[in-house]
Amino acid sequence: MRKKKSDSYSSLVQANHDTDSTKHLIKEKKELYRFWKKRTWIIENLLIEIQGYFPERITDKYLNELYSQCFKSSQKRSRELLSRCVSL
């Protein structure tokens, strides 16, 4: 995600320097950069909130492992709540 944000920023800078670029192209590149910037910010802040720190690299493998940990944790909590209700 950081790579996509960086790539979109680079293309935005290049489009701003090109004299042949149209306003539409520059606007499109700005929107793409803002999109990836927002997505990156959201993911980074969620990871900080969930784990208390920000990992050096965010890969698909890392996100999948985090998802499975969260899923297992939620299943465990559900089982605990169910067992409490049954024992009442």
C-alpha positions in Angstrom: 0.0 0.0 0.0 2.9 2.4 0.8 4.4 1.5 -2.6 1.2 2.4 -4.4 1.0 5.6 -2.5 4.6 6.4 -3.4 4.0 5.5 -7.0 0.9 7.6 -7.3 2.8 10.6 -5.7 5.7 10.2 -8.1 3.4 10.2 -11.1 1.6 13.2 -9.7 4.9 15.1 -9.4 5.8 14.1 -12.9 2.4 15.2 -14.3 2.8 18.6 -12.6 6.2 19.0 -14.3 5.1 17.9 -17.7 3.9 20.8 -19.8 1.9 18.6 -22.1 -0.3 17.3 -19.2 -3.9 18.3 -19.2 -5.7 19.5 -16.2 -7.8 16.4 -16.3 -4.8 14.1 -16.1 -3.3 16.0 -13.2 -6.7 16.0 -11.4 -6.9 12.2 -11.9 -3.4 11.7 -10.5 -4.2 13.9 -7.5 -7.4 11.9 -6.8 -5.5 8.6 -7.1 -2.8 9.8 -4.7 -5.4 11.0 -2.1 -7.1 7.7 -2.4 -4.0 5.7 -1.5 -2.9 8.2 1.1 -6.2 7.8 2.9 -6.1 4.0 2.6 -2.6 3.9 4.0 -3.5 6.2 6.9 -6.5 4.0 7.8 -4.6 0.7 7.7 -1.7 2.2 9.7 -3.9 3.6 12.4 -6.0 0.4 12.7 -2.7 -1.6 13.1 -1.5 0.8 15.8 -4.9 0.6 17.6 -5.1 -3.2 17.4 -1.4 -4.1 18.2 -0.1 -1.0 19.9 2.7 -0.6 17.5 3.3 -0.2 13.7 5.1 -3.0 11.9 8.0 -2.2 9.7 6.4 -3.9 6.7 2.8 -4.6 5.9 2.4 -7.6 3.5 -0.5 -9.7 2.5 0.9 -12.5 4.6 1.1 -10.3 7.6 -2.5 -9.0 7.2 -3.8 -12.5 6.7 -2.1 -13.8 9.9 -3.5 -10.8 11.8 -7.0 -11.4 10.5 -6.8 -15.1 11.5 -5.6 -14.1 15.0 -8.5 -11.7 15.4 -11.0 -14.2 14.0 -9.8 -16.9 16.5 -9.9 -14.4 19.3 -13.5 -13.4 18.5 -14.5 -17.1 18.3 -13.0 -17.7 21.7 -14.9 -14.8 23.2 -18.1 -16.1 21.6 -17.6 -19.5 23.1 -16.9 -18.0 26.5 -20.1 -15.9 26.3 -22.1 -18.9 25.2 -20.8 -21.1 28.1 -21.7 -18.3 30.6 -25.2 -18.1 29.2 -25.6 -21.9 29.3 -24.4 -22.2 32.9 -27.0 -19.6 34.1 
